Amino acid sequence: MGRKPLVVTATFLNIIFLAGIPLAPNIQVAFVLALIAGFSYSIMDSGTFPALIEAFPKNSGSATVLLKAFMLQYRRSV
């Protein structure tokens, strides 16, 4: 299967969240969209972390910590 379908799926789900959240008519719809965003982040992690570990085999621990720091900063800005 590979990692590409996971990353594409996560990106698609994130687009749904980002497009839908400003248009959410009530809190229930916003809650469902937030759940979709959570699924998106989890799927993205499962696709990107193995690729990052392969890209930096000698410093994989530092690379994953750095990626998580960037992802946390992104999530706070959304």
N, C-alpha and C positions, 0 to 999 in steps of 0.2 A: 504494500500500500504506500509506504513512504510518508514523508513529512509534509509534502506539498499540499495534499488534500486537507490536512489538519489546519495548516496556515491559511489556506483559501477559505475554508469554512469559518474559521475564527474571524477573519477579516469581514466576511459577509455578515456574520452575526453582529459584529461591532458597528458596521454601517447601519444595520437595522436599529440598533440602540441609539446611535448618534442622530439619526434622522428622526426617530420616533419620539424621543424624550421631549423635545421642545413642543411637539404636537400632541402630547398626551392629554386627553380631555379630563382625566381624573386620576386619583392616586392609585387606583387598582391597575390601570394600564401602565402607569409609570413603574409600579412594582414589578409587573411582568417584564417590562423592558429592562429593569435592573437585574432581574434574574437572567435574562438573555445575555446581558453584559458580563455577568459572572461566569456563565458557561463559556462565553467567548474568551475571557482571560485564561480560564483553565485549559481550554483547547489550544490556545496560542502557546501557553507554557509547555505543553506536551509536544508541540512541534518545534519550538525554537531552542529549548534547553539542550536536547541531544545534538542539534546542529552546532550550537555554541561550544559544547564540550569537545566535539570533533575538530572544530576550528582552532581551539586553544588547548591541546592535550596536556601541555606542561603546566598551564595556569588555569585549569578548568574551574577550580574552586573560586578563584578571584574573579573570573569572567562571569560566572553565574551570579555572584553577589553583586557585581556591577550592573548586570542586566536587571536584576530584581530592583535595585535602587532606581534605575531609570524608569522601570515600569510603575513603581510606586509614585514617583514624581508625576508621571503621565496621568495616572488614575486620580491624583489629587487635583490636577488641573481641569479634568473633565467635569 
